[in-house]
Amino acid sequence: MYRQERGSRKDLDHRDFIEWLEYHRHEDIKELITHTFNLQSQVDDLLRQDHREILRQLGEVNGIVGDILARMDSFKAVALTISPDLGLSDQALGFLRLLAGSKTAELAAPGEGQIFVDGSFYQATDERFVDDDLRTLAQHGFVTPGSRSSTGKYFKLTRRGAKLVELLPPGDNG
């Protein structure tokens, strides 16, 4: 909102932003910026970025948060009402649960809908979307793609992915 009110001027800085926060009674944010080491320079850097790029990145963050909220019982109805296409697929969540419960937290996808975890093969519930589900998990930062597997794609669970599995209601795994 600050950038919309002030326009795309390159001379925007944290001091002007703090005045704007005071005027709009955002005291918590103002206090955080003024009392956190190095945050003022980070705010200056952010204010100098292209407004469209910031909005694009915020849109990506909103998509990730929406996908997570669409899986949480308390927020599911609201999230899906606002955007019906939200949510990770049951198969993608099944991959995450499988990784989180594994010893190695590593998954290989050699093809033909097969998933290899901890020495065992699993057949995907919907072979057509294995690549799409794994790509979505990687885009959201729930897994990290790698090149360890010579027979196909390779992914490793991230802390973010493990935390999401902890937050999911029991049985919501596809």
N, C-alpha and C positions, 0 to 999 in steps of 0.2 A: 504494500500500500504506500509505503514511503517513496519508493521509486516511481510509482504512478503519479503521486502528488508533485514530486520534484522533477520529474522528467528524466531524460537520459544524460544529464550533465556529467562530465568527467571529473568535475571538481568537488563532488560530494565526498564528505568524510564523516568519521564517527562523531565529531562534535556536533555537526548539524543533525545527525541522526539521533543523538542523545537529546537534543532540544526537542526534536519531533516526538520522541518517546515520552518526554515529560509533558508536552502539550496534550498528547493523547492518553495520558495516565497509564503508561506501561512501565510502572516503577520496577517491577521484578526484572524485566529485560534490561532496563537502564542500569540497575544495580549490578547485574551480572557482568555487563560490558565494562563498567567503570571499575569493578573490583577484581577482575580476572586478568592475570598477567598475560600480555601479548594478544588479548582478544581485540583490543582497539585497532591494532594494525591489521588483524584478520578481517574485521568489519570494513576497514578502509579498502582492502583488496576486494572484498565482495561487492562493495558499492561501485567499484570501478568496472566490474564485469558487465558484459552486454546483458541488458534487461531480458531479451528474448531467451538467451541461454540460461539465465537463472530460472525463468518460468518453465523452460523445458526440463531442467533438472528437478525442479519441484514437482512437475507432473510425473516424472519417473518415481520419485519418492512416494507421491500419493498413490500411484499404482501398486507399489510394493506393500504399503501399509493397508490399502484396500484389500489386496489378496490375502493378507494375514487376518484382517478383521472379518472377512467373509467366512473364515473357518472357526471363529470363536463364537461360542453359543450366545454370549451376551450381546455381541455386535452384529451377528450374522444377518438378521432380518433388516436392520438399518442399512448395512453395507450393500446388501443385494438389492434393496429397494432403490438406493441411489444409483447403483451401477450393476445391472444384472449380469454382466459378463465378467465380474470379478471372481477371484478365487483360483487357487491352484487346483489342478485336477486331482482326483482321488489317487490316480496312478502316481503322480509326482509326489504326493504326500506319502504314498506307500514306499517309494524309493528312499525318501528322507528317513522314514521310520526304520527301514531296513539298514540303512547306513548308520543311524544312531545306535541301533542295537548290535551292530557288528563289532568285532575286535579291532579290525584295521581301519574302519571308517572309509574304506575305499571301494569303489564300484567300477567295474569294467562293463562296457556295452559292446560286445563283439558283433552284434547285428542280429537280424531275424527275430527281433523282439526278446532276445535273451539278455539277462542281467547276471553278472558274476560278482558275488560278494562272499568273502571269507571261504573260498574254495567250493562254493555251491552255486549252481545255476538256478535261476528263477525265470519263469516265463512271464513277460509283461501281460497285463490284462488287456491292453489295446496296443498291439504292435505298431500300428500306424503312427502313434504319437509319442513313441519313446524318445526320439530325437528332440521333438518339440518340448516335451516335459523336462528333459535334461537341460536343454538350452534355457528354458525359463528359470529353472532352479539356479543355474549359473548366473543369469542376468540379475537375479535378485540377491545374489551373494550367498545362497544357501549351500552351494557346492562350488568347488574350484576345479575347472577343467585342467587336465594335464596330458602328458604324452608318454606316460609310463607303459601303457598297454600297446603291444605291437599288433594286436589283433582287432583293435577297435578303439572306441572312445573310452577315456578314463576320467573319473571324477573322485574328488576327496571331499568329505564333509567339512564344513566350516563351523566355527563357533556359533555363527548366526543360525545356521541350519539346525544345529543341535538344540539351540535355545527355542527355535520355533517348535520342534518336536515336543519339548517339555511343556510348551504352552497349549498344545493341541488337546482337546478333550479326548479321553480314552475311546478307542474304537474308531476314531476319525482318520482312517488310514488308506482306504481304497484297496 
